[in-house]
């Protein structure tokens, strides 16, 4: 009985495993606090990108073994590219 419980416990713990840092996600707002859609969100120099939706939300899968800066850009707005990256 104990053997079966142990196996069940291992299977349950294995299925609950979740990687916390698989995605970048957030909401893009303008200077007045209104959501901005179609903002390009990309990992700097990696090419991995997505766009914000009509409510300003975005979710971008993080490239494995990469931790760097995200760049936000939209036509008619200044990019927030950090000065050290420009």
PyMOL Python script that loads the backbone (N, CA, C, O; Angstrom):
from pymol import cmd

cmd.read_pdbstr("""\
ATOM      1  N   UNK A   1       0.828  -1.190   0.000  1.00  0.00           N
ATOM      2  CA  UNK A   1       0.000   0.000   0.000  1.00  0.00           C
ATOM      3  C   UNK A   1       0.877   1.261   0.000  1.00  0.00           C
ATOM      4  O   UNK A   1       0.614   2.205  -0.745  1.00  0.00           O
ATOM      5  N   UNK A   2       1.913   1.268   0.836  1.00  0.00           N
ATOM      6  CA  UNK A   2       2.808   2.416   0.920  1.00  0.00           C
ATOM      7  C   UNK A   2       3.524   2.624  -0.413  1.00  0.00           C
ATOM      8  O   UNK A   2       3.737   3.760  -0.834  1.00  0.00           O
ATOM      9  N   UNK A   3       3.896   1.522  -1.079  1.00  0.00           N
ATOM     10  CA  UNK A   3       4.591   1.601  -2.360  1.00  0.00           C
ATOM     11  C   UNK A   3       3.712   2.312  -3.396  1.00  0.00           C
ATOM     12  O   UNK A   3       4.204   3.168  -4.131  1.00  0.00           O
ATOM     13  N   UNK A   4       2.442   1.975  -3.464  1.00  0.00           N
ATOM     14  CA  UNK A   4       1.530   2.589  -4.432  1.00  0.00           C
ATOM     15  C   UNK A   4       1.305   4.074  -4.125  1.00  0.00           C
ATOM     16  O   UNK A   4       1.201   4.889  -5.041  1.00  0.00           O
ATOM     17  N   UNK A   5       1.229   4.420  -2.848  1.00  0.00           N
ATOM     18  CA  UNK A   5       1.063   5.804  -2.449  1.00  0.00           C
ATOM     19  C   UNK A   5       2.279   6.630  -2.866  1.00  0.00           C
ATOM     20  O   UNK A   5       2.135   7.753  -3.349  1.00  0.00           O
ATOM     21  N   UNK A   6       3.471   6.074  -2.679  1.00  0.00           N
ATOM     22  CA  UNK A   6       4.701   6.758  -3.042  1.00  0.00           C
ATOM     23  C   UNK A   6       4.769   7.019  -4.549  1.00  0.00           C
ATOM     24  O   UNK A   6       5.151   8.106  -4.980  1.00  0.00           O
ATOM     25  N   UNK A   7       4.393   6.009  -5.349  1.00  0.00           N
ATOM     26  CA  UNK A   7       4.392   6.168  -6.807  1.00  0.00           C
ATOM     27  C   UNK A   7       3.376   7.230  -7.224  1.00  0.00           C
ATOM     28  O   UNK A   7       3.665   8.060  -8.086  1.00  0.00           O
ATOM     29  N   UNK A   8       2.196   7.210  -6.621  1.00  0.00           N
ATOM     30  CA  UNK A   8       1.168   8.198  -6.913  1.00  0.00           C
ATOM     31  C   UNK A   8       1.642   9.599  -6.535  1.00  0.00           C
ATOM     32  O   UNK A   8       1.386  10.559  -7.263  1.00  0.00           O
ATOM     33  N   UNK A   9       2.327   9.718  -5.409  1.00  0.00           N
ATOM     34  CA  UNK A   9       2.855  11.004  -4.962  1.00  0.00           C
ATOM     35  C   UNK A   9       3.875  11.544  -5.963  1.00  0.00           C
ATOM     36  O   UNK A   9       3.842  12.728  -6.298  1.00  0.00           O
ATOM     37  N   UNK A  10       4.772  10.695  -6.439  1.00  0.00           N
ATOM     38  CA  UNK A  10       5.773  11.119  -7.415  1.00  0.00           C
ATOM     39  C   UNK A  10       5.103  11.550  -8.714  1.00  0.00           C
ATOM     40  O   UNK A  10       5.487  12.571  -9.284  1.00  0.00           O
ATOM     41  N   UNK A  11       4.120  10.810  -9.194  1.00  0.00           N
ATOM     42  CA  UNK A  11       3.413  11.175 -10.418  1.00  0.00           C
ATOM     43  C   UNK A  11       2.681  12.505 -10.254  1.00  0.00           C
ATOM     44  O   UNK A  11       2.666  13.321 -11.176  1.00  0.00           O
ATOM     45  N   UNK A  12       2.079  12.727  -9.096  1.00  0.00           N
ATOM     46  CA  UNK A  12       1.354  13.966  -8.839  1.00  0.00           C
ATOM     47  C   UNK A  12       2.308  15.148  -8.793  1.00  0.00           C
ATOM     48  O   UNK A  12       2.032  16.184  -9.397  1.00  0.00           O
ATOM     49  N   UNK A  13       3.410  15.016  -8.097  1.00  0.00           N
ATOM     50  CA  UNK A  13       4.385  16.105  -8.015  1.00  0.00           C
ATOM     51  C   UNK A  13       5.002  16.398  -9.370  1.00  0.00           C
ATOM     52  O   UNK A  13       5.241  17.559  -9.700  1.00  0.00           O
ATOM     53  N   UNK A  14       5.260  15.376 -10.154  1.00  0.00           N
ATOM     54  CA  UNK A  14       5.826  15.570 -11.484  1.00  0.00           C
ATOM     55  C   UNK A  14       4.880  16.292 -12.411  1.00  0.00           C
ATOM     56  O   UNK A  14       5.312  17.089 -13.244  1.00  0.00           O
ATOM     57  N   UNK A  15       3.590  16.023 -12.281  1.00  0.00           N
ATOM     58  CA  UNK A  15       2.626  16.684 -13.163  1.00  0.00           C
ATOM     59  C   UNK A  15       2.359  18.123 -12.746  1.00  0.00           C
ATOM     60  O   UNK A  15       1.845  18.906 -13.545  1.00  0.00           O
ATOM     61  N   UNK A  16       2.697  18.488 -11.512  1.00  0.00           N
ATOM     62  CA  UNK A  16       2.480  19.852 -11.025  1.00  0.00           C
ATOM     63  C   UNK A  16       3.667  20.761 -11.297  1.00  0.00           C
ATOM     64  O   UNK A  16       3.606  21.965 -11.048  1.00  0.00           O
ATOM     65  N   UNK A  17       4.732  20.189 -11.801  1.00  0.00           N
ATOM     66  CA  UNK A  17       5.935  20.980 -12.040  1.00  0.00           C
ATOM     67  C   UNK A  17       5.637  22.058 -13.079  1.00  0.00           C
ATOM     68  O   UNK A  17       5.108  21.759 -14.150  1.00  0.00           O
ATOM     69  N   UNK A  18       5.967  23.286 -12.773  1.00  0.00           N
ATOM     70  CA  UNK A  18       5.721  24.410 -13.669  1.00  0.00           C
ATOM     71  C   UNK A  18       6.950  25.300 -13.683  1.00  0.00           C
ATOM     72  O   UNK A  18       7.495  25.644 -12.634  1.00  0.00           O
ATOM     73  N   UNK A  19       7.373  25.660 -14.858  1.00  0.00           N
ATOM     74  CA  UNK A  19       8.500  26.574 -14.964  1.00  0.00           C
ATOM     75  C   UNK A  19       7.977  27.991 -14.820  1.00  0.00           C
ATOM     76  O   UNK A  19       7.105  28.418 -15.576  1.00  0.00           O
ATOM     77  N   UNK A  20       8.502  28.707 -13.864  1.00  0.00           N
ATOM     78  CA  UNK A  20       8.024  30.048 -13.556  1.00  0.00           C
ATOM     79  C   UNK A  20       8.466  31.052 -14.617  1.00  0.00           C
ATOM     80  O   UNK A  20       7.708  31.963 -14.951  1.00  0.00           O
ATOM     81  N   UNK A  21       9.655  30.905 -15.142  1.00  0.00           N
ATOM     82  CA  UNK A  21      10.221  31.919 -16.028  1.00  0.00           C
ATOM     83  C   UNK A  21      10.145  31.563 -17.505  1.00  0.00           C
ATOM     84  O   UNK A  21      11.050  31.922 -18.259  1.00  0.00           O
ATOM     85  N   UNK A  22       9.098  30.870 -17.946  1.00  0.00           N
ATOM     86  CA  UNK A  22       8.971  30.511 -19.354  1.00  0.00           C
ATOM     87  C   UNK A  22       8.447  31.653 -20.210  1.00  0.00           C
ATOM     88  O   UNK A  22       8.642  31.650 -21.425  1.00  0.00           O
ATOM     89  N   UNK A  23       7.788  32.626 -19.599  1.00  0.00           N
ATOM     90  CA  UNK A  23       7.152  33.694 -20.360  1.00  0.00           C
ATOM     91  C   UNK A  23       7.404  35.057 -19.733  1.00  0.00           C
ATOM     92  O   UNK A  23       7.560  35.191 -18.519  1.00  0.00           O
ATOM     93  N   UNK A  24       7.438  36.050 -20.588  1.00  0.00           N
ATOM     94  CA  UNK A  24       7.337  37.436 -20.152  1.00  0.00           C
ATOM     95  C   UNK A  24       5.891  37.809 -20.433  1.00  0.00           C
ATOM     96  O   UNK A  24       5.370  37.485 -21.500  1.00  0.00           O
ATOM     97  N   UNK A  25       5.245  38.473 -19.515  1.00  0.00           N
ATOM     98  CA  UNK A  25       3.879  38.910 -19.764  1.00  0.00           C
ATOM     99  C   UNK A  25       3.610  40.213 -19.034  1.00  0.00           C
ATOM    100  O   UNK A  25       4.230  40.516 -18.015  1.00  0.00           O
ATOM    101  N   UNK A  26       2.680  40.971 -19.573  1.00  0.00           N
ATOM    102  CA  UNK A  26       2.359  42.244 -18.948  1.00  0.00           C
ATOM    103  C   UNK A  26       1.327  42.998 -19.744  1.00  0.00           C
ATOM    104  O   UNK A  26       0.664  42.436 -20.616  1.00  0.00           O
ATOM    105  N   UNK A  27       1.193  44.267 -19.444  1.00  0.00           N
ATOM    106  CA  UNK A  27       0.210  45.129 -20.086  1.00  0.00           C
ATOM    107  C   UNK A  27       0.908  46.430 -20.480  1.00  0.00           C
ATOM    108  O   UNK A  27       1.640  47.015 -19.682  1.00  0.00           O
ATOM    109  N   UNK A  28       0.679  46.877 -21.712  1.00  0.00           N
ATOM    110  CA  UNK A  28       1.288  48.100 -22.218  1.00  0.00           C
ATOM    111  C   UNK A  28       0.245  49.204 -22.166  1.00  0.00           C
ATOM    112  O   UNK A  28      -0.852  49.068 -22.708  1.00  0.00           O
ATOM    113  N   UNK A  29       0.605  50.308 -21.504  1.00  0.00           N
ATOM    114  CA  UNK A  29      -0.307  51.443 -21.352  1.00  0.00           C
ATOM    115  C   UNK A  29       0.329  52.699 -21.915  1.00  0.00           C
ATOM    116  O   UNK A  29       1.553  52.825 -21.939  1.00  0.00           O
ATOM    117  N   UNK A  30      -0.510  53.638 -22.372  1.00  0.00           N
ATOM    118  CA  UNK A  30       0.018  54.923 -22.818  1.00  0.00           C
ATOM    119  C   UNK A  30       0.177  55.851 -21.618  1.00  0.00           C
ATOM    120  O   UNK A  30      -0.072  55.447 -20.482  1.00  0.00           O
ATOM    121  N   UNK A  31       0.591  57.091 -21.863  1.00  0.00           N
ATOM    122  CA  UNK A  31       0.855  58.033 -20.770  1.00  0.00           C
ATOM    123  C   UNK A  31      -0.394  58.396 -19.970  1.00  0.00           C
ATOM    124  O   UNK A  31      -0.290  58.920 -18.861  1.00  0.00           O
ATOM    125  N   UNK A  32      -1.571  58.120 -20.529  1.00  0.00           N
ATOM    126  CA  UNK A  32      -2.834  58.399 -19.825  1.00  0.00           C
ATOM    127  C   UNK A  32      -3.425  57.160 -19.154  1.00  0.00           C
ATOM    128  O   UNK A  32      -4.512  57.221 -18.580  1.00  0.00           O
ATOM    129  N   UNK A  33      -2.714  56.046 -19.227  1.00  0.00           N
ATOM    130  CA  UNK A  33      -3.178  54.820 -18.589  1.00  0.00           C
ATOM    131  C   UNK A  33      -4.099  53.977 -19.449  1.00  0.00           C
ATOM    132  O   UNK A  33      -4.698  53.022 -18.955  1.00  0.00           O
ATOM    133  N   UNK A  34      -4.226  54.311 -20.737  1.00  0.00           N
ATOM    134  CA  UNK A  34      -5.069  53.535 -21.639  1.00  0.00           C
ATOM    135  C   UNK A  34      -4.244  52.430 -22.295  1.00  0.00           C
ATOM    136  O   UNK A  34      -3.073  52.640 -22.611  1.00  0.00           O
ATOM    137  N   UNK A  35      -4.841  51.255 -22.505  1.00  0.00           N
ATOM    138  CA  UNK A  35      -4.098  50.153 -23.118  1.00  0.00           C
ATOM    139  C   UNK A  35      -3.716  50.457 -24.562  1.00  0.00           C
ATOM    140  O   UNK A  35      -4.470  51.090 -25.300  1.00  0.00           O
ATOM    141  N   UNK A  36      -2.529  49.995 -24.949  1.00  0.00           N
ATOM    142  CA  UNK A  36      -2.045  50.158 -26.317  1.00  0.00           C
ATOM    143  C   UNK A  36      -2.022  48.796 -27.001  1.00  0.00           C
ATOM    144  O   UNK A  36      -1.425  47.845 -26.496  1.00  0.00           O
ATOM    145  N   UNK A  37      -2.678  48.712 -28.157  1.00  0.00           N
ATOM    146  CA  UNK A  37      -2.645  47.457 -28.898  1.00  0.00           C
ATOM    147  C   UNK A  37      -1.606  47.522 -30.009  1.00  0.00           C
ATOM    148  O   UNK A  37      -1.174  48.602 -30.413  1.00  0.00           O
ATOM    149  N   UNK A  38      -1.219  46.364 -30.487  1.00  0.00           N
ATOM    150  CA  UNK A  38      -0.254  46.217 -31.584  1.00  0.00           C
ATOM    151  C   UNK A  38       1.119  46.789 -31.259  1.00  0.00           C
ATOM    152  O   UNK A  38       1.837  47.220 -32.162  1.00  0.00           O
ATOM    153  N   UNK A  39       1.491  46.800 -29.992  1.00  0.00           N
ATOM    154  CA  UNK A  39       2.852  47.179 -29.608  1.00  0.00           C
ATOM    155  C   UNK A  39       3.730  45.942 -29.786  1.00  0.00           C
ATOM    156  O   UNK A  39       3.407  44.866 -29.282  1.00  0.00           O
ATOM    157  N   UNK A  40       4.826  46.099 -30.496  1.00  0.00           N
ATOM    158  CA  UNK A  40       5.753  44.987 -30.703  1.00  0.00           C
ATOM    159  C   UNK A  40       6.618  44.856 -29.456  1.00  0.00           C
ATOM    160  O   UNK A  40       7.258  45.815 -29.024  1.00  0.00           O
ATOM    161  N   UNK A  41       6.628  43.659 -28.887  1.00  0.00           N
ATOM    162  CA  UNK A  41       7.442  43.347 -27.708  1.00  0.00           C
ATOM    163  C   UNK A  41       8.422  42.271 -28.141  1.00  0.00           C
ATOM    164  O   UNK A  41       8.016  41.200 -28.592  1.00  0.00           O
ATOM    165  N   UNK A  42       9.723  42.555 -28.006  1.00  0.00           N
ATOM    166  CA  UNK A  42      10.707  41.568 -28.452  1.00  0.00           C
ATOM    167  C   UNK A  42      11.897  41.489 -27.513  1.00  0.00           C
ATOM    168  O   UNK A  42      12.233  42.442 -26.810  1.00  0.00           O
ATOM    169  N   UNK A  43      12.517  40.330 -27.525  1.00  0.00           N
ATOM    170  CA  UNK A  43      13.761  40.147 -26.790  1.00  0.00           C
ATOM    171  C   UNK A  43      14.868  40.818 -27.606  1.00  0.00           C
ATOM    172  O   UNK A  43      15.019  40.554 -28.799  1.00  0.00           O
ATOM    173  N   UNK A  44      15.624  41.671 -26.960  1.00  0.00           N
ATOM    174  CA  UNK A  44      16.676  42.416 -27.639  1.00  0.00           C
ATOM    175  C   UNK A  44      17.690  41.481 -28.283  1.00  0.00           C
ATOM    176  O   UNK A  44      18.269  40.625 -27.613  1.00  0.00           O
ATOM    177  N   UNK A  45      17.901  41.647 -29.574  1.00  0.00           N
ATOM    178  CA  UNK A  45      18.871  40.894 -30.382  1.00  0.00           C
ATOM    179  C   UNK A  45      18.583  39.403 -30.482  1.00  0.00           C
ATOM    180  O   UNK A  45      19.471  38.633 -30.848  1.00  0.00           O
ATOM    181  N   UNK A  46      17.366  38.977 -30.167  1.00  0.00           N
ATOM    182  CA  UNK A  46      17.034  37.555 -30.280  1.00  0.00           C
ATOM    183  C   UNK A  46      16.012  37.288 -31.384  1.00  0.00           C
ATOM    184  O   UNK A  46      15.957  36.175 -31.907  1.00  0.00           O
ATOM    185  N   UNK A  47      15.213  38.269 -31.745  1.00  0.00           N
ATOM    186  CA  UNK A  47      14.236  38.085 -32.804  1.00  0.00           C
ATOM    187  C   UNK A  47      12.921  37.479 -32.340  1.00  0.00           C
ATOM    188  O   UNK A  47      11.971  37.403 -33.119  1.00  0.00           O
ATOM    189  N   UNK A  48      12.849  37.048 -31.096  1.00  0.00           N
ATOM    190  CA  UNK A  48      11.611  36.491 -30.549  1.00  0.00           C
ATOM    191  C   UNK A  48      10.688  37.648 -30.221  1.00  0.00           C
ATOM    192  O   UNK A  48      11.049  38.513 -29.423  1.00  0.00           O
ATOM    193  N   UNK A  49       9.494  37.683 -30.823  1.00  0.00           N
ATOM    194  CA  UNK A  49       8.612  38.832 -30.631  1.00  0.00           C
ATOM    195  C   UNK A  49       7.147  38.432 -30.621  1.00  0.00           C
ATOM    196  O   UNK A  49       6.763  37.345 -31.051  1.00  0.00           O
ATOM    197  N   UNK A  50       6.340  39.368 -30.105  1.00  0.00           N
ATOM    198  CA  UNK A  50       4.888  39.247 -30.108  1.00  0.00           C
ATOM    199  C   UNK A  50       4.314  40.654 -30.157  1.00  0.00           C
ATOM    200  O   UNK A  50       5.059  41.633 -30.160  1.00  0.00           O
ATOM    201  N   UNK A  51       2.986  40.756 -30.195  1.00  0.00           N
ATOM    202  CA  UNK A  51       2.319  42.062 -30.165  1.00  0.00           C
ATOM    203  C   UNK A  51       1.281  42.067 -29.056  1.00  0.00           C
ATOM    204  O   UNK A  51       0.711  41.032 -28.712  1.00  0.00           O
ATOM    205  N   UNK A  52       1.046  43.250 -28.503  1.00  0.00           N
ATOM    206  CA  UNK A  52       0.015  43.374 -27.478  1.00  0.00           C
ATOM    207  C   UNK A  52      -1.366  43.291 -28.130  1.00  0.00           C
ATOM    208  O   UNK A  52      -1.540  43.660 -29.292  1.00  0.00           O
ATOM    209  N   UNK A  53      -2.339  42.803 -27.368  1.00  0.00           N
ATOM    210  CA  UNK A  53      -3.695  42.661 -27.893  1.00  0.00           C
ATOM    211  C   UNK A  53      -4.492  43.951 -27.706  1.00  0.00           C
ATOM    212  O   UNK A  53      -3.929  44.979 -27.328  1.00  0.00           O
ATOM    213  N   UNK A  54      -5.779  43.904 -27.964  1.00  0.00           N
ATOM    214  CA  UNK A  54      -6.618  45.103 -27.910  1.00  0.00           C
ATOM    215  C   UNK A  54      -6.738  45.681 -26.507  1.00  0.00           C
ATOM    216  O   UNK A  54      -7.121  46.841 -26.352  1.00  0.00           O
ATOM    217  N   UNK A  55      -6.416  44.893 -25.479  1.00  0.00           N
ATOM    218  CA  UNK A  55      -6.453  45.379 -24.100  1.00  0.00           C
ATOM    219  C   UNK A  55      -5.056  45.723 -23.588  1.00  0.00           C
ATOM    220  O   UNK A  55      -4.884  46.048 -22.413  1.00  0.00           O
ATOM    221  N   UNK A  56      -4.064  45.650 -24.470  1.00  0.00           N
ATOM    222  CA  UNK A  56      -2.696  45.994 -24.108  1.00  0.00           C
ATOM    223  C   UNK A  56      -1.883  44.852 -23.527  1.00  0.00           C
ATOM    224  O   UNK A  56      -0.707  45.033 -23.210  1.00  0.00           O
ATOM    225  N   UNK A  57      -2.489  43.672 -23.382  1.00  0.00           N
ATOM    226  CA  UNK A  57      -1.774  42.542 -22.784  1.00  0.00           C
ATOM    227  C   UNK A  57      -0.874  41.851 -23.803  1.00  0.00           C
ATOM    228  O   UNK A  57      -1.200  41.773 -24.987  1.00  0.00           O
ATOM    229  N   UNK A  58       0.262  41.352 -23.322  1.00  0.00           N
ATOM    230  CA  UNK A  58       1.144  40.557 -24.165  1.00  0.00           C
ATOM    231  C   UNK A  58       1.680  39.389 -23.356  1.00  0.00           C
ATOM    232  O   UNK A  58       1.757  39.448 -22.129  1.00  0.00           O
ATOM    233  N   UNK A  59       2.047  38.335 -24.057  1.00  0.00           N
ATOM    234  CA  UNK A  59       2.699  37.177 -23.459  1.00  0.00           C
ATOM    235  C   UNK A  59       3.714  36.688 -24.474  1.00  0.00           C
ATOM    236  O   UNK A  59       3.362  36.334 -25.600  1.00  0.00           O
ATOM    237  N   UNK A  60       4.977  36.670 -24.070  1.00  0.00           N
ATOM    238  CA  UNK A  60       6.075  36.315 -24.956  1.00  0.00           C
ATOM    239  C   UNK A  60       6.850  35.157 -24.366  1.00  0.00           C
ATOM    240  O   UNK A  60       7.342  35.234 -23.240  1.00  0.00           O
ATOM    241  N   UNK A  61       6.955  34.081 -25.132  1.00  0.00           N
ATOM    242  CA  UNK A  61       7.743  32.940 -24.666  1.00  0.00           C
ATOM    243  C   UNK A  61       9.204  33.340 -24.619  1.00  0.00           C
ATOM    244  O   UNK A  61       9.751  33.869 -25.586  1.00  0.00           O
ATOM    245  N   UNK A  62       9.820  33.082 -23.493  1.00  0.00           N
ATOM    246  CA  UNK A  62      11.225  33.446 -23.292  1.00  0.00           C
ATOM    247  C   UNK A  62      12.129  32.436 -23.972  1.00  0.00           C
ATOM    248  O   UNK A  62      11.918  31.228 -23.865  1.00  0.00           O
ATOM    249  N   UNK A  63      13.136  32.935 -24.673  1.00  0.00           N
ATOM    250  CA  UNK A  63      14.131  32.054 -25.270  1.00  0.00           C
ATOM    251  C   UNK A  63      14.901  31.362 -24.155  1.00  0.00           C
ATOM    252  O   UNK A  63      15.222  31.969 -23.134  1.00  0.00           O
ATOM    253  N   UNK A  64      15.189  30.099 -24.365  1.00  0.00           N
ATOM    254  CA  UNK A  64      15.897  29.330 -23.346  1.00  0.00           C
ATOM    255  C   UNK A  64      17.301  29.878 -23.133  1.00  0.00           C
ATOM    256  O   UNK A  64      17.979  30.257 -24.088  1.00  0.00           O
ATOM    257  N   UNK A  65      17.723  29.918 -21.901  1.00  0.00           N
ATOM    258  CA  UNK A  65      19.062  30.383 -21.509  1.00  0.00           C
ATOM    259  C   UNK A  65      19.331  31.820 -21.922  1.00  0.00           C
ATOM    260  O   UNK A  65      20.478  32.185 -22.178  1.00  0.00           O
ATOM    261  N   UNK A  66      18.300  32.631 -21.990  1.00  0.00           N
ATOM    262  CA  UNK A  66      18.474  34.044 -22.331  1.00  0.00           C
ATOM    263  C   UNK A  66      17.778  34.877 -21.285  1.00  0.00           C
ATOM    264  O   UNK A  66      16.619  34.636 -20.946  1.00  0.00           O
ATOM    265  N   UNK A  67      18.488  35.851 -20.780  1.00  0.00           N
ATOM    266  CA  UNK A  67      17.901  36.799 -19.851  1.00  0.00           C
ATOM    267  C   UNK A  67      18.491  38.152 -20.214  1.00  0.00           C
ATOM    268  O   UNK A  67      19.672  38.411 -19.978  1.00  0.00           O
ATOM    269  N   UNK A  68      17.667  39.004 -20.784  1.00  0.00           N
ATOM    270  CA  UNK A  68      18.153  40.290 -21.248  1.00  0.00           C
ATOM    271  C   UNK A  68      17.052  41.324 -21.168  1.00  0.00           C
ATOM    272  O   UNK A  68      16.202  41.274 -20.279  1.00  0.00           O
ATOM    273  N   UNK A  69      17.072  42.255 -22.092  1.00  0.00           N
ATOM    274  CA  UNK A  69      16.099  43.348 -22.090  1.00  0.00           C
ATOM    275  C   UNK A  69      15.007  43.108 -23.118  1.00  0.00           C
ATOM    276  O   UNK A  69      15.245  42.545 -24.186  1.00  0.00           O
ATOM    277  N   UNK A  70      13.808  43.546 -22.772  1.00  0.00           N
ATOM    278  CA  UNK A  70      12.714  43.561 -23.723  1.00  0.00           C
ATOM    279  C   UNK A  70      12.637  44.948 -24.329  1.00  0.00           C
ATOM    280  O   UNK A  70      12.860  45.949 -23.648  1.00  0.00           O
ATOM    281  N   UNK A  71      12.322  45.000 -25.609  1.00  0.00           N
ATOM    282  CA  UNK A  71      12.166  46.269 -26.315  1.00  0.00           C
ATOM    283  C   UNK A  71      10.705  46.381 -26.752  1.00  0.00           C
ATOM    284  O   UNK A  71      10.141  45.451 -27.329  1.00  0.00           O
ATOM    285  N   UNK A  72      10.101  47.542 -26.463  1.00  0.00           N
ATOM    286  CA  UNK A  72       8.720  47.818 -26.835  1.00  0.00           C
ATOM    287  C   UNK A  72       8.733  48.881 -27.911  1.00  0.00           C
ATOM    288  O   UNK A  72       9.377  49.917 -27.747  1.00  0.00           O
ATOM    289  N   UNK A  73       8.026  48.642 -29.019  1.00  0.00           N
ATOM    290  CA  UNK A  73       7.991  49.642 -30.081  1.00  0.00           C
ATOM    291  C   UNK A  73       6.626  49.670 -30.750  1.00  0.00           C
ATOM    292  O   UNK A  73       5.948  48.650 -30.878  1.00  0.00           O
ATOM    293  N   UNK A  74       6.243  50.878 -31.175  1.00  0.00           N
ATOM    294  CA  UNK A  74       4.982  51.087 -31.885  1.00  0.00           C
ATOM    295  C   UNK A  74       5.151  52.337 -32.727  1.00  0.00           C
ATOM    296  O   UNK A  74       5.727  53.327 -32.277  1.00  0.00           O
ATOM    297  N   UNK A  75       4.642  52.286 -33.956  1.00  0.00           N
ATOM    298  CA  UNK A  75       4.737  53.433 -34.845  1.00  0.00           C
ATOM    299  C   UNK A  75       4.066  54.643 -34.201  1.00  0.00           C
ATOM    300  O   UNK A  75       2.949  54.549 -33.692  1.00  0.00           O
ATOM    301  N   UNK A  76       4.755  55.770 -34.228  1.00  0.00           N
ATOM    302  CA  UNK A  76       4.229  56.993 -33.645  1.00  0.00           C
ATOM    303  C   UNK A  76       4.633  57.198 -32.196  1.00  0.00           C
ATOM    304  O   UNK A  76       4.296  58.220 -31.600  1.00  0.00           O
ATOM    305  N   UNK A  77       5.356  56.233 -31.617  1.00  0.00           N
ATOM    306  CA  UNK A  77       5.816  56.322 -30.226  1.00  0.00           C
ATOM    307  C   UNK A  77       7.321  56.128 -30.189  1.00  0.00           C
ATOM    308  O   UNK A  77       7.891  55.474 -31.063  1.00  0.00           O
ATOM    309  N   UNK A  78       7.960  56.694 -29.181  1.00  0.00           N
ATOM    310  CA  UNK A  78       9.387  56.457 -28.973  1.00  0.00           C
ATOM    311  C   UNK A  78       9.569  55.069 -28.387  1.00  0.00           C
ATOM    312  O   UNK A  78       8.783  54.634 -27.546  1.00  0.00           O
ATOM    313  N   UNK A  79      10.601  54.379 -28.831  1.00  0.00           N
ATOM    314  CA  UNK A  79      10.924  53.071 -28.274  1.00  0.00           C
ATOM    315  C   UNK A  79      11.539  53.255 -26.905  1.00  0.00           C
ATOM    316  O   UNK A  79      12.146  54.290 -26.629  1.00  0.00           O
ATOM    317  N   UNK A  80      11.390  52.268 -26.049  1.00  0.00           N
ATOM    318  CA  UNK A  80      11.971  52.369 -24.710  1.00  0.00           C
ATOM    319  C   UNK A  80      13.315  51.672 -24.638  1.00  0.00           C
ATOM    320  O   UNK A  80      13.752  51.289 -23.553  1.00  0.00           O
ATOM    321  N   UNK A  81      13.990  51.497 -25.785  1.00  0.00           N
ATOM    322  CA  UNK A  81      15.277  50.813 -25.804  1.00  0.00           C
ATOM    323  C   UNK A  81      16.228  51.488 -24.836  1.00  0.00           C
ATOM    324  O   UNK A  81      16.478  52.689 -24.944  1.00  0.00           O
ATOM    325  N   UNK A  82      16.764  50.723 -23.883  1.00  0.00           N
ATOM    326  CA  UNK A  82      17.715  51.307 -22.930  1.00  0.00           C
ATOM    327  C   UNK A  82      18.913  51.918 -23.648  1.00  0.00           C
ATOM    328  O   UNK A  82      19.383  51.380 -24.650  1.00  0.00           O
ATOM    329  N   UNK A  83      19.402  53.035 -23.138  1.00  0.00           N
ATOM    330  CA  UNK A  83      20.523  53.723 -23.771  1.00  0.00           C
ATOM    331  C   UNK A  83      21.739  52.835 -23.914  1.00  0.00           C
ATOM    332  O   UNK A  83      22.502  52.973 -24.871  1.00  0.00           O
ATOM    333  N   UNK A  84      21.929  51.927 -22.975  1.00  0.00           N
ATOM    334  CA  UNK A  84      23.098  51.052 -23.039  1.00  0.00           C
ATOM    335  C   UNK A  84      22.968  50.026 -24.168  1.00  0.00           C
ATOM    336  O   UNK A  84      23.960  49.405 -24.549  1.00  0.00           O
ATOM    337  N   UNK A  85      21.757  49.840 -24.708  1.00  0.00           N
ATOM    338  CA  UNK A  85      21.563  48.870 -25.772  1.00  0.00           C
ATOM    339  C   UNK A  85      21.524  49.517 -27.150  1.00  0.00           C
ATOM    340  O   UNK A  85      21.718  48.843 -28.162  1.00  0.00           O
ATOM    341  N   UNK A  86      21.275  50.811 -27.189  1.00  0.00           N
ATOM    342  CA  UNK A  86      21.090  51.487 -28.490  1.00  0.00           C
ATOM    343  C   UNK A  86      22.366  51.551 -29.288  1.00  0.00           C
ATOM    344  O   UNK A  86      22.374  52.086 -30.397  1.00  0.00           O
TER     345      UNK A  86
END
""", "prot")
cmd.dss("prot")
cmd.show_as("cartoon", "prot")
cmd.util.cbc("prot")
cmd.orient("prot")
